[in-house]
């Protein structure tokens, strides 16, 4: 999958559906539905989905969430309610890792 297309699709969805800004699971599902509309049809089988994913015809969830993070970093208006909370938690995790590293060096 082309990262520019993923980025553009994620941006379009974040602008149109603010509820996706704080829910990666819903965002990923919506991106996949954009990439193959047959996934929205009633009776679409798991095997069909699995074949698309296996064959690289659907973006990886990692690429989608990476695009979301980059967009929210660049465009404040695309940030969800949980953005600040995630940033604070990220800083907390960094602090804990630094403490563990310092402890390992001393041991």
C-alpha positions, 0 to 999 in steps of 0.5 A: 500500500502506498503510504501517501494514499493511506495518509490521505485516506486517514486525513479525510476520515479524521476530518469527516468523522471526529469520533475516529480521532480517539479510536484506532480500531474504528479508524482502521476498520473505516480505512479498510472499508474505504480500500474495498467497499465490498467489506461493507456488504452483508454476507462478506466473509471473513475468508474474503477479508483475510485474503485481502489482508494476506495479499497486502490489498489492505493497509496494515493497522500499524501504517494507519495508526502511524498516519493518524499520529503524524496527522494529529502531530501536524494538525491540531484540529485533527486531535481527539479528546484523548490526544493530551492524555496520550501525550502525558502518558507517553511522557510518563512511560519515557520517564519510567524507561529512563529510570529503568535504564539508570537502575540497570546501569547501577546494577 
